[in-house]
Amino acid sequence: MVHIRQAPLNGATTSQRVGGILIFAMSRVWAETQDAHASYDDTMAMARIEEKVQAYKEELAQKREERQQERQARRAKYNPDMMANCDFAKPECWKDFYQSHTETFDWYRTPVEVLQPSLRSLGEPARVLHVGCGSSSWVKSLADFPEVHSVLNVDINSEVIDRMEQEHADDARVSFKVMDAAKLDVNNCSFDAVVDKGLLDVFRSQGSAKVDSIFAELRRVIKARGLLLFVSYSGPDRQSEAMRRACTVDGIEGSDQYLYVCKGICTERVVDAEL
């Protein structure tokens, strides 16, 4: 509130006194008007804040309702008995899975940051092949690393590849292609790094020979000084002799998973011959 003090009028003429009273009155009216404006502004500001809070609450409620509807739609399509007995080494299982899981999904809750030291050791931003990408959060997270130049994400399921391609259409760092990890449509020695989270584990039901053949295929496409980085629930004692020779392994802190860092099979001589 603005306080106005009236000047003393002793000894002033009548006209001066009237003028002084008018000035004082006008000053009071002005001060009260300013106070009213300030009060009005405060009231309006609070009203705007309350409107924004209410709009935010309504937006959250709408999103919760949408998520609930999505979950109900997935449950309607999801057959737990079928999925429990499904062999995920076969493409048909993935078709059923991605029809009932339309959101980002990570089989292994492994932080992508576990890969960063190995990617940094390559020296330059890497061209990465992400095999069995599915709808993993790693699709975007890998591309966000300063150690990564670009990521080719491949999966055997065309539905999830189409969906991820649409979701990331504005990101030039990532690309997508339908591809079978057992027979990659990729040249020898062409990527700085190959990344896998759980793909090799999927094929363990088909025996060690199958796992070793896919392991060799992943190594085939790595450059001479490149790396294969894969996350697995299987410890070193369950890996083949070929894996133990080619890889170093460390447990991932806070989980029962392991990170394998493996050399490729390309050599400088092989690369020169292909060029």
Protein Blocks (a to p, Z undefined) as FASTA:
>chain_A
ZZdddddfehiafklmmmmmmmmmmmmmmmmmmmmmmmmmmmmmmmmmmmmmmmmmmmmm
mmmmmmmmmmmmmmmmpcfklmmmpcfkbfklmmmmmmmmcbdcdfblcdfklmmmmmmm
nopacddddehkljafklmmmmmpmkbfbdcdddfblklmmmmmmmmmmpmkbccddddf
klccbdehkbfbdcdehjlmmmmmnojklmmmmmmmmmmmpcfklccddddfbdfklpcf
klmmmpccdddehiabdcdddddfbdfklmmmmZZ
